[in-house]
């Protein structure tokens, strides 16, 4: 499930698609109309109202009653910048579900659609309970209940390539009504906190409904909550996906070429025309609002035959696989509470040091089964509540300073000064790992390990070209004697050069430095820049368990990028170092990327012990930029005007920013410079990359058809 913010002008996209049928919404056919959803819509009397372009414009374009146009609280202008009118989300089933819906007979196809809609309904109800809040009081300090969400759903049958892609678009209004009848803004923080859990719950509910309705079986559920129907030919889904990808690729290339020629980003209308041209060139079957589902399903049946996957041959073996297994699992569900909870806790503590209730729902949705959408939601909610009060789970919420009156409590029982989804939890196992690390660092302050003569250190440092802060840090590392020493500094402060000098001193003092890093790339950099024999932390720990790397009192283990190390891995490393009477140096920047998994302990160590700090940034040529980077690292927003004054910040719409990035790349390339262009998501990165490639093609530097490459042992080919 995807979630974004929508501006007041965003309603036009959906209105155009509904009225013209360009995106084939059911709202323009007689089968399933676009409808209002959510407890707020029911309370406001919208549940039976028709969703029309006018209604969309009123609600999302002006913050008004979709029936009368009367402002709902403080309205907004359609083109006012910075206003959030709503939040678009989408629910899309796994590929095999859309294939089954497209190829099955009418009865089964209708059941698939009903299962999808039941799963969407459950996900919306989940968001209604856990994300329908508003803020009141000075600076919005109080989070209070509302009547519920006001949303609109549209069911969509196909992709732009006319292949089966059943999915639902949900638009949630930023308007909610509080208990006193006032219309206020939705507290979007909870929507973003809960949206992934809602998406996972949708997939779990869909599996339950389809198993009950169509008696299908499923592959194993992966960590993203995806499972496919057993028996649906993967090659058939891939064939339709290939056509969709070919159309999208060609359309993106044509858009990039046109934008490069025009020197600007195309409008939505121009992009639609390009997609129509791409569909024509790829011979994509034409559909419009008048194309019935029956006609589409007949076409898809014939295409499946052409692809070599006659539905008559595989559909007969599809059903009868799932219900008996589901019945067995459901009978044993109550007895398996402890099993579900234990597995969920294992996955949670393996992925993060702390977690919230929404994270628990995500994980449980991948392992819990039930008989239908409603019961699986109830089951997951029940287990989530049980898990959070398990003896192995600890709440990290601070106690309230005083018992709040009932008027300041929400329906969830929490105080209005607490955010519904903000409470974090941790397992006792994670806290034990962290406690062992903290104790080892504190208790090892006077261990007296890996200490070299001050004269030797001075001799090496006198020959070096290190700065004063680097010299001080190295001297402290090699003469301090702590069991665990910290080397801390921002990017560009010269940590690797300092470690190179420390390595040389320890080696001359008859010690054996060993380099480690969380990733192979970081280990390679450490080996190259600090002269250390280096490997990954994971490999080292595996070999250590087998007794291969023998640590002793002359070993100095240097872990670079320590902030990216998992807490459990770091605890095992420190235990081995202490057992061998060796020394450990943790080097890194607590402000940079954290661990993939449970982490954050390096930042705590730096906060508690300070460490040997490098304060001078040496990477920049301009003095102002070096100083500004430190304030930016410290999250000091007041430094932004300095970057603006030096022309380092540009603002505008997404389209304008893509234009700006492309021009910056083009100008830098013409000057012979190398430029890195980054984007916040893959879609934007692809759009910029295609624009740049189109420019290279236009200049004759890159062949339009590209170069086909074939990965080893794979039949798939990519174009570069």
C-alpha positions in Angstrom: 0.0 0.0 0.0 1.3 3.4 -0.9 0.5 6.7 0.9 1.3 10.3 -0.2 0.0 13.8 0.5 -2.4 15.4 -2.0 -2.6 19.1 -2.7 -6.0 20.8 -3.3 -5.3 20.6 -7.1 -4.7 16.9 -6.9 -8.4 16.1 -7.1 -8.3 17.0 -10.8 -6.4 13.9 -11.6 -9.0 11.6 -10.1 -11.9 13.6 -11.5 -10.5 13.5 -15.0 -10.0 9.8 -14.8 -13.5 9.3 -13.4 -15.2 11.5 -16.0 -13.2 10.4 -19.0 -12.5 6.8 -18.2 -8.8 7.1 -19.1 -7.9 5.1 -16.1 -10.8 2.7 -16.4 -12.4 3.3 -13.0 -15.5 1.4 -12.2 -17.0 4.7 -11.2 -17.8 5.3 -14.9 -19.4 2.0 -15.5 -22.6 0.5 -14.2 -20.9 -2.2 -12.1 -19.3 -0.6 -9.1 -19.6 3.1 -8.4 -17.0 5.2 -6.6 -18.3 5.5 -3.0 -17.7 7.4 0.2 -16.2 5.3 3.0 -15.2 5.7 6.6 -16.9 6.3 10.0 -16.8 10.0 9.3 -18.6 9.6 6.0 -21.3 7.6 7.7 -21.7 10.1 10.6 -21.8 13.0 8.1 -24.5 11.2 6.0 -22.4 10.6 3.0 -22.4 6.9 2.9 -25.0 6.6 0.1 -23.9 9.7 -1.8 -22.6 9.4 -5.4 -18.9 10.3 -6.0 -18.8 12.8 -8.8 -16.1 15.1 -10.1 -18.0 18.0 -8.5 -18.1 16.2 -5.1 -14.3 15.5 -5.4 -13.7 19.2 -6.2 -15.7 20.4 -3.3 -14.2 18.0 -0.7 -10.6 17.9 -1.8 -10.3 21.0 -3.9 -11.8 23.4 -1.4 -12.3 21.6 1.9 -16.1 21.8 1.5 -19.2 19.7 1.9 -19.3 17.5 -1.3 -23.1 17.9 -1.5 -23.6 21.6 -0.9 -20.2 23.2 -1.3 -20.4 24.7 2.2 -17.0 25.1 3.8 -16.1 22.4 6.4 -14.4 24.6 9.0 -11.6 26.5 7.5 -11.6 26.0 3.7 -8.7 26.4 1.3 -8.0 27.7 -2.1 -7.5 25.0 -4.8 -4.2 26.4 -5.9 -2.8 27.4 -2.5 0.7 26.0 -2.0 1.6 24.0 1.0 -2.0 22.9 1.8 -2.7 19.2 2.4 -6.2 18.4 1.1 -6.0 14.7 1.6 -4.0 11.5 1.5 -4.2 9.1 -1.5 -3.6 5.4 -0.8 -3.9 2.3 -2.9 -4.5 -1.4 -2.2 -3.3 -3.9 -4.8 -3.4 -7.7 -4.4 -0.6 -10.0 -5.5 -0.2 -10.7 -9.2 -1.8 -14.2 -9.0 -5.0 -12.8 -7.5 -5.5 -10.4 -10.5 -4.7 -13.3 -12.9 -7.3 -15.5 -11.2 -9.9 -12.7 -11.3 -9.2 -12.1 -15.0 -9.3 -15.8 -16.1 -11.8 -17.5 -13.9 -15.5 -17.9 -14.7 -18.0 -15.2 -13.7 -18.8 -16.8 -10.3 -15.2 -17.2 -9.1 -14.3 -13.8 -10.6 -17.0 -12.2 -8.6 -15.8 -13.9 -5.5 -12.3 -12.6 -6.0 -13.6 -9.1 -6.4 -15.7 -9.5 -3.3 -12.7 -10.8 -1.3 -10.6 -7.8 -2.4 -13.3 -5.4 -1.4 -13.8 -7.1 2.0 -10.1 -6.9 2.6 -10.1 -3.2 1.7 -13.0 -2.6 4.0 -11.2 -4.2 6.9 -8.0 -2.1 6.2 -10.1 1.1 6.2 -11.8 0.1 9.5 -8.3 -0.4 11.0 -7.3 3.1 9.9 -10.5 4.5 11.2 -9.7 3.1 14.6 -6.0 3.9 14.8 -5.5 7.0 12.6 -8.7 9.1 12.8 -7.5 11.8 15.2 -7.1 15.6 15.2 -5.1 18.0 17.2 -6.2 20.7 19.6 -4.8 23.1 22.1 -1.8 25.4 21.9 0.6 24.1 19.1 -1.7 21.1 18.7 -0.4 19.5 22.0 -3.6 17.5 22.5 -4.5 14.5 20.2 -8.3 14.0 20.4 -10.9 11.7 18.9 -13.1 12.4 15.9 -16.1 10.9 14.3 -13.8 9.1 11.9 -12.3 9.3 8.4 -14.1 10.7 5.4 -12.8 8.8 2.3 -13.6 7.9 -1.3 -12.8 4.6 -3.0 -12.5 3.7 -6.7 -12.0 0.2 -7.9 -9.7 -0.1 -10.9 -9.5 -3.2 -13.2 -6.4 -2.7 -15.4 -3.0 -1.2 -15.8 -2.3 1.3 -18.6 -1.1 -1.7 -20.6 -4.6 -3.2 -20.4 -3.5 -6.2 -18.5 -5.4 -7.4 -15.4 -4.5 -5.4 -12.3 -7.3 -5.3 -9.8 -6.7 -2.5 -7.2 -8.5 0.1 -5.2 -7.7 3.8 -4.8 -8.6 5.4 -1.5 -8.6 9.2 -1.0 -8.8 10.2 2.6 -9.9 13.8 3.3 -7.8 16.0 5.5 -11.1 17.1 7.1 -12.4 15.3 10.2 -15.2 16.4 12.6 -14.4 16.5 16.3 -16.8 15.6 19.1 -18.0 19.2 19.4 -19.0 19.3 15.7 -16.1 21.4 14.5 -14.3 20.4 11.4 -10.5 20.3 11.8 -7.5 18.9 10.1 -6.7 15.2 10.4 -3.5 14.4 12.4 -1.6 12.9 9.5 1.1 11.6 11.8 -1.0 8.6 12.7 -1.9 7.8 9.1 1.7 7.5 8.2 2.4 5.5 11.3 -0.4 3.0 10.7 -0.4 2.8 6.9 2.0 -0.1 6.5 0.1 -2.1 9.1 -3.1 -1.4 7.2 -1.5 -2.7 4.0 -0.3 -5.8 5.7 -3.7 -6.4 7.2 -5.3 -6.0 3.8 -3.1 -8.8 2.4 -3.8 -11.1 5.3 -7.6 -10.4 5.1 -7.5 -11.1 1.3 -5.8 -14.5 1.9 -8.4 -15.4 4.4 -11.4 -14.3 2.2 -10.1 -16.1 -0.9 -9.3 -19.3 1.0 -12.9 -19.3 2.3 -14.6 -18.2 -0.9 -12.5 -20.0 -3.6 -10.7 -22.7 -1.5 -7.3 -21.8 -2.8 -3.9 -22.5 -1.2 -1.0 -20.0 -0.8 2.8 -20.0 -1.0 4.7 -19.0 2.1 4.2 -15.4 3.1 7.3 -13.3 2.7 8.4 -10.5 5.0 6.5 -8.0 2.9 3.3 -9.8 3.4 3.2 -11.2 -0.2 2.0 -14.7 -1.0 0.8 -16.0 -4.3 -2.0 -18.5 -5.1 -0.7 -22.0 -5.6 -1.5 -23.2 -9.1 -1.7 -19.8 -10.9 1.0 -19.9 -13.6 3.7 -17.5 -12.7 4.8 -17.2 -16.3 1.3 -15.9 -17.2 1.5 -13.1 -14.6 5.1 -12.4 -15.8 3.9 -12.2 -19.4 1.3 -9.5 -18.6 3.8 -7.7 -16.4 6.4 -7.7 -19.2 3.9 -6.0 -21.5 3.1 -3.5 -18.8 6.8 -2.8 -18.2 7.4 -2.4 -21.9 4.7 0.2 -22.2 5.9 2.0 -19.1 9.5 2.0 -20.3 8.6 3.3 -23.8 6.3 6.0 -22.3 9.0 7.1 -19.9 11.5 7.3 -22.7 9.1 9.3 -24.9 8.3 11.6 -22.0 12.0 12.1 -21.2 12.8 12.9 -24.9 9.9 15.3 -25.1 10.9 17.1 -21.9 14.5 17.3 -23.0 13.4 18.9 -26.2 10.9 21.3 -24.5 13.2 22.1 -21.6 10.5 21.6 -19.1 8.4 19.0 -17.4 5.2 17.9 -19.3 1.8 18.5 -18.0 -0.5 15.7 -16.9 -2.5 16.0 -20.1 0.6 15.9 -22.3 1.8 12.8 -20.4 -1.6 11.1 -21.0 -1.2 11.7 -24.7 2.3 10.2 -24.5 1.0 7.1 -22.8 -1.6 6.7 -25.5 1.1 6.9 -28.1 3.2 4.3 -26.3 0.2 2.0 -26.0 -0.3 2.3 -29.8 3.4 1.6 -30.5 3.4 -1.4 -28.2 0.2 -2.6 -29.7 -1.5 -2.5 -26.3 -5.2 -3.5 -26.6 -7.5 -0.4 -26.4 -9.9 -0.1 -23.6 -12.2 2.7 -22.5 -15.0 3.4 -20.0 -17.4 1.5 -22.2 -15.4 -1.7 -22.2 -17.3 -4.1 -20.0 -15.6 -6.5 -17.6 -17.1 -9.4 -19.5 -15.4 -8.2 -22.7 -12.1 -7.7 -20.9 -12.2 -11.1 -19.3 -12.9 -12.7 -22.7 -9.9 -10.9 -24.1 -7.7 -11.9 -21.2 -8.8 -15.5 -21.6 -7.7 -15.4 -25.3 -4.4 -13.7 -24.4 -3.7 -16.4 -21.8 -4.2 -19.0 -24.5 -1.8 -17.1 -26.8 0.8 -17.0 -24.0 0.5 -20.8 -23.7 -1.4 -21.0 -20.5 -5.0 -22.2 -21.3 -7.1 -21.3 -18.2 -9.2 -24.4 -18.7 -6.2 -26.5 -17.9 -4.9 -24.9 -14.7 -8.2 -23.4 -13.2 -9.6 -26.9 -12.6 -6.7 -27.8 -10.3 -6.7 -24.5 -8.5 -9.5 -24.9 -5.9 -9.9 -27.5 -3.2 -6.4 -26.9 -1.9 -6.9 -24.5 0.9 -10.0 -24.8 3.1 -9.1 -28.1 4.8 -5.7 -26.8 5.8 -7.3 -23.5 6.9 -9.8 -25.4 9.0 -7.0 -27.3 10.7 -5.1 -24.1 11.4 -8.1 -22.3 12.8 -9.0 -25.1 15.1 -5.5 -24.9 16.6 -5.5 -21.1 16.7 -6.2 -20.5 20.4 -3.7 -23.1 21.4 -1.1 -21.4 19.2 -1.3 -17.9 20.8 2.0 -18.4 22.5 3.6 -19.7 19.2 2.3 -16.7 17.2 3.5 -14.2 19.8 6.9 -15.8 20.3 7.5 -15.8 16.5 6.3 -12.2 16.2 8.6 -11.1 19.1 11.6 -12.9 17.4 11.0 -11.1 14.1 10.4 -7.7 15.9 13.6 -7.8 17.9 15.6 -9.0 14.8 14.4 -5.9 12.8 14.7 -3.0 15.3 15.8 -2.1 18.8 12.3 -0.7 19.5 8.9 -1.1 17.9 5.3 0.3 18.1 2.0 -1.4 18.0 1.7 -0.7 14.3 4.9 -2.7 13.8 3.4 -5.6 15.8 0.3 -5.6 13.5 2.6 -5.7 10.4 4.5 -8.8 11.7 1.4 -10.6 12.9 -0.3 -10.1 9.6 2.4 -12.2 7.9 1.9 -15.2 10.3 -1.7 -15.3 11.6 -4.5 -17.1 9.7 -8.3 -17.0 10.2 -11.6 -17.7 8.4 -12.5 -14.3 7.0 -11.4 -10.6 6.8 -13.3 -9.4 9.9 -12.1 -12.3 12.1 -8.5 -12.0 11.0 -8.5 -8.3 11.9 -10.0 -9.1 15.3 -7.5 -11.9 15.8 -4.5 -9.7 14.9 -5.7 -6.9 17.1 -6.2 -9.3 20.0 -2.7 -10.8 19.6 -1.1 -7.4 19.3 -2.6 -6.4 22.6 -1.4 -9.6 24.2 2.1 -9.3 22.8 2.6 -5.8 24.2 1.9 -7.0 27.8 4.1 -10.1 27.5 6.6 -10.4 30.3 9.5 -10.4 27.7 8.3 -7.0 26.3 8.9 -3.7 28.1 7.1 -0.4 27.4 9.5 2.5 27.1 6.8 5.2 27.8 7.5 7.5 30.7 4.9 7.6 33.4 2.5 10.6 33.3 3.3 13.3 35.9 -0.3 13.0 37.1 -3.5 11.1 36.4 -5.4 13.0 33.7 -9.1 13.7 34.1 -11.6 11.7 32.0 -12.1 14.7 29.8 -8.5 14.4 28.7 -8.7 10.7 27.8 -9.4 9.4 24.4 -11.5 6.3 23.5 -8.3 4.3 23.4 -7.8 5.0 27.1 -4.7 7.1 26.6 -4.2 10.6 27.7 -4.7 13.3 25.1 -1.2 14.5 25.6 0.1 11.1 24.3 0.1 10.2 20.7 -1.9 7.0 19.9 0.9 5.4 17.9 4.0 7.0 19.6 4.6 4.5 22.4 7.6 2.4 21.8 8.4 -1.0 23.2 11.5 -3.2 23.4 12.2 -6.8 24.3 14.2 -7.8 27.4 16.7 -9.6 25.2 17.4 -6.3 23.3 17.8 -4.4 26.6 20.1 -7.1 27.9 22.4 -6.7 24.8 22.4 -3.0 25.3 23.0 -3.2 29.0 26.0 -5.6 28.5 27.5 -3.1 26.1 27.0 -0.1 28.4 28.4 -2.1 31.4 31.5 -3.3 29.4 32.4 0.2 28.3 31.9 1.7 31.8 33.7 -1.2 33.6 36.6 -1.2 31.1 37.7 2.4 31.6 40.8 1.3 33.6 41.5 -2.0 31.9 45.0 -0.9 30.8 44.9 -2.8 27.5 46.9 -2.0 24.3 48.9 0.8 25.9 52.0 2.0 24.0 54.8 4.1 25.2 54.1 7.8 24.9 57.5 8.4 23.3 56.7 6.0 20.5 53.3 7.6 20.0 54.9 11.1 19.9 57.6 9.9 17.4 55.0 8.6 14.9 52.7 11.6 15.4 55.5 14.0 14.8 56.1 12.5 11.4 52.4 12.6 10.5 50.5 15.4 8.8 47.6 15.1 11.1 45.7 18.1 12.5 45.8 18.9 16.2 42.4 17.2 16.9 43.5 14.1 15.1 46.8 13.9 17.0 45.0 14.3 20.3 42.5 11.6 19.4 45.2 9.1 18.3 47.3 9.8 21.4 44.3 9.1 23.6 43.5 5.9 21.7 47.0 4.3 22.0 47.8 5.4 25.5 44.4 5.5 27.2 44.1 1.7 28.0 40.3 1.6 27.9 38.7 -1.8 27.0 36.4 0.0 24.6 37.5 3.4 23.1 35.4 5.7 20.9 36.6 7.7 17.9 33.9 10.1 16.9 33.7 12.6 14.1 31.5 13.8 11.2 32.0 12.8 7.6 35.2 14.4 6.2 36.9 14.9 9.6 39.7 12.4 8.8 38.8 9.4 10.9 40.5 7.0 8.5 43.7 8.9 8.5 43.7 9.0 12.3 43.1 5.2 12.4 46.0 4.8 10.0 48.3 6.6 12.4 47.0 4.6 15.4 47.5 1.4 13.4 51.1 2.3 12.8 51.7 3.1 16.5 50.1 -0.2 17.7 52.0 -2.3 15.2 55.3 -0.7 16.3 54.3 -1.4 19.8 53.9 -5.2 19.0 50.1 -5.1 18.9 48.0 -6.6 16.1 45.2 -4.3 14.8 42.3 -6.0 13.1 39.8 -4.0 11.0 36.1 -4.6 10.9 33.1 -2.9 9.3 29.3 -3.7 9.0 29.5 -3.9 5.2 32.0 -5.2 2.7 32.2 -1.8 1.1 33.1 -0.1 4.4 35.6 -2.8 5.1 37.3 -2.2 1.8 37.5 1.5 2.4 39.0 0.9 5.9 41.6 -1.4 4.4 42.5 1.1 1.7 42.6 4.3 3.7 43.8 3.0 7.1 46.0 0.2 6.0 44.1 -2.4 8.1 43.5 -6.0 7.3 39.7 -5.8 7.3 36.6 -7.9 6.9 33.0 -7.7 7.7 31.7 -7.9 11.3 29.3 -10.7 10.4 32.1 -12.9 8.9 34.4 -12.2 11.8 31.7 -13.3 14.3 31.0 -16.5 12.4 34.7 -17.3 12.3 35.1 -16.3 15.9 32.4 -18.9 16.9 34.4 -21.5 15.1 37.6 -20.4 16.9 39.4 -19.3 13.7 40.4 -15.7 14.6 42.2 -16.1 18.0 42.1 -12.9 20.0 44.6 -12.3 22.8 46.0 -9.4 24.9 47.9 -8.1 21.9 44.8 -7.8 19.7 43.3 -4.4 18.9 39.9 -4.7 17.1 38.9 -1.6 15.2 35.2 -1.4 14.1 34.6 1.4 11.6 31.1 2.7 10.9 30.2 1.4 14.4 26.8 3.2 14.3 25.7 0.8 11.6 26.4 -2.3 13.7 23.6 -4.3 15.2 23.4 -4.2 19.0 23.4 -8.0 19.4 26.4 -8.3 17.1 28.2 -5.6 19.0 27.4 -7.3 22.3 29.0 -10.5 21.1 32.0 -8.7 19.8 32.6 -6.9 23.1 32.2 -10.1 25.0 34.8 -11.8 22.9 37.2 -8.8 23.3 36.8 -8.8 27.0 37.2 -12.5 27.4 40.5 -12.2 25.5 41.8 -9.2 27.3 41.9 -7.4 24.0 41.0 -3.8 23.0 38.1 -2.5 20.9 37.9 0.8 19.1 34.5 1.9 17.9 34.8 4.5 15.2 31.9 6.4 13.5 29.4 9.2 13.5 26.3 8.7 15.6 24.5 11.2 13.3 24.9 9.0 10.2 22.9 5.9 9.0 22.0 3.5 11.7 21.9 -0.3 11.8 19.8 -2.5 9.6 18.2 -4.2 12.6 18.4 -3.4 16.3 20.8 -0.5 16.7 21.3 3.0 18.2 23.6 1.9 21.0 26.6 3.7 19.5 24.8 7.1 19.9 24.1 6.3 23.5 27.7 5.5 24.1 28.8 8.8 22.6 26.2 10.6 24.7 27.4 8.9 27.9 31.2 8.9 27.3 31.9 11.5 24.7 34.7 9.7 23.1 37.7 11.0 21.3 36.2 13.6 19.0 37.4 15.0 15.7 35.9 18.4 15.2 37.5 19.8 12.1 35.9 19.0 8.8 38.6 18.7 6.2 36.6 17.6 3.1 35.4 21.0 2.0 37.4 23.7 0.2 35.1 26.6 1.4 35.3 27.5 5.1 31.7 28.5 5.3 30.6 25.1 4.0 32.6 23.1 6.5 31.2 25.1 9.4 27.7 24.9 8.0 27.8 21.1 7.5 28.4 20.7 11.3 25.3 22.8 12.1 23.3 20.8 9.5 24.6 17.6 11.1 23.3 18.9 14.4 19.9 19.4 12.9 20.2 23.2 13.3 17.5 24.5 10.9 18.7 28.1 11.3 21.7 27.3 9.0 19.4 26.8 6.0 19.4 30.5 5.0 23.2 30.3 4.7 22.8 27.5 2.1 20.1 29.5 0.4 22.3 32.6 0.3 25.1 30.6 -1.4 22.7 29.2 -4.0 22.7 25.7 -2.6 18.9 25.4 -2.2 16.3 25.7 -4.9 12.5 25.4 -4.3 9.5 24.8 -6.4 7.1 22.1 -7.5 8.2 18.5 -8.1 8.2 19.2 -11.8 10.3 22.3 -11.4 12.8 20.5 -9.2 13.1 17.7 -11.8 13.8 20.4 -14.4 16.4 22.0 -12.0 18.2 18.7 -11.4 18.3 17.9 -15.1 19.7 21.3 -15.9 22.3 21.1 -13.1 23.4 17.7 -14.4 23.6 19.0 -18.0 25.6 22.1 -17.2 28.0 20.2 -14.9 28.6 17.6 -17.6 29.2 20.3 -20.3 31.9 21.7 -17.9 33.5 18.3 -17.5 32.4 17.9 -13.9 31.0 14.7 -12.3 27.6 15.2 -10.7 25.6 13.0 -8.3 21.8 13.4 -8.7 19.7 11.9 -5.9 16.0 11.7 -5.4 13.7 10.8 -2.6 12.0 7.8 -4.3 12.8 5.4 -7.1 10.1 6.8 -9.5 11.6 10.3 -9.4 15.1 8.9 -9.8 14.0 7.0 -12.8 12.3 10.0 -14.3 15.5 12.1 -13.9 17.7 9.3 -15.2 15.5 8.8 -18.3 15.6 12.6 -19.0 19.4 12.5 -18.8 19.6 9.5 -21.0 17.3 11.1 -23.6 19.7 14.0 -23.7 22.6 11.7 -24.3 20.7 9.9 -27.1 19.9 13.3 -28.7 23.6 14.1 -28.6 24.6 10.8 -30.2 26.5 9.7 -27.2 24.2 6.7 -26.3 22.4 4.4 -28.7 18.6 4.7 -28.5 18.1 1.0 -28.3 20.8 0.6 -25.6 22.9 -2.5 -25.0 21.3 -5.8 -24.0 23.0 -7.5 -21.0 22.2 -10.9 -19.7 22.9 -11.7 -16.0 24.8 -15.0 -15.3 22.5 -18.1 -15.2 19.4 -16.1 -16.0 17.2 -15.9 -19.0 16.1 -12.4 -18.3 17.9 -9.5 -20.0 18.1 -5.9 -19.1 18.9 -2.8 -21.2 21.6 -0.3 -20.1 
